[in-house]
Amino acid sequence: AFRAWEWVLVRTGASTSVLFPAVVAGFAAAACAATASAAGAAREYLETGSYGGNVAIPVASGLVSISLLVLLAVGASLAPPPPPADAIRMTADNIPPPKNVRAAEKRPT
């Protein structure tokens, strides 16, 4: 999945801050469409006592809807919290050198 994400980033030239919300919006739209299909089938069955189509389609739509919504929920729960408002903005001047750099290679202060 990560290689596919990299491929899309390179091919489109879009940044992650543009592409990721588009993917989330696509998942949400697909989940809404799948939910609408499953709800329509359930409504028809409850009103008429039968369903005039292939039962596999609404069942698959329901499964797709649930899996996409779970994926979005897991992604939202794993997202890092936003930085505090008073956080120091990292610039080249205030980034400390890596700990494994020898003293001779450290940046002059």
N, C-alpha and C positions, 0 to 999 in steps of 0.2 A: 504494500500500500504506500510505503514511503517513497519508493522509486516512482510510482505513478504520480504522486504529488509533485515530486521534483520535475518529472517530465512535463506536467501541465504548467508548472511555474515557468520553466524554460521556454516551452513552445508559445505560451501566451504572452510572455513578457510582463505579466501582471505581478504585483507584489502580493505577499501573503495577506496583508491587511485589506486587499481588495478581493482576492480569490477565496479566502476562507469564509467571509460572510456570504459570498455568492453560493458556495457549496452548502452552507447551513440553510440558506433560503431555499435552495433546490430540494434539500431533504425535507424541509418543513412543507413545501408545496406538494411534494410526492406523498408525504404522510397525510396531508389534508385530502388529496384526491383519492387515496386508498381508503381513508375513513369514510368519505362520501359514498364510494362504491359499496362498501360493506354495509353502511347505514341504509342505503337505498334498498339493498337486497333484504335486509332484516325487516324494514318497514313493509315491503311487498309481502313477505312471508307472514308477518303478523296481521296484515289487513286481509289477505286473501286465503291464507292457509296453505299456499304453495308458492313456489318460486319458478318463474317462467324462463329460466336461463340455466346456464352451467353453474352449479354450486361451487365448483373449484375456484372460479374467478373472485367472488366476494371473500371466500376463505383466504385465498392468497393475498388479496388486497388487505384484509385485516392483519395478516401476519407481517406484510411489508410495512404497514402503518405502525404496528407495535414495535418492530425492530428498528425502524428509522427514528421513532420517538425515543426509544431507549438509547440509541446511539447519540442522539442530541443531548439527552440528559446526562449521560456519562461524560461526554465532552464538556458540558457546562460545569459539571462537578469537579472535573480535573483542571479546569482553567485556573491559572494563578490569580491571586487577588490583585486588584490594581494598586499601584504604589501610593503611599500616602502623599497628600498634597505638599507637604514640606520636605519631600525627598530631594536629595542633592542630585542635580542633573549631572550625569557622567560625561565628562569631556576628556580630551587627551591630556589636559593638565592635572586632573585629579584622579586618574586611574592608577592605582598602585601597580608596580611591576609584579610579574609572576613570582611565586615563592621559590621556584626551582632555578632561577637565573643566578648565575655567579655574580659576585660583587662587582667584578670588572665590567660586566655587561649591563649593569643597571643604568637606567637613565639618570642623567645629572639632575639634581634637584635645585 
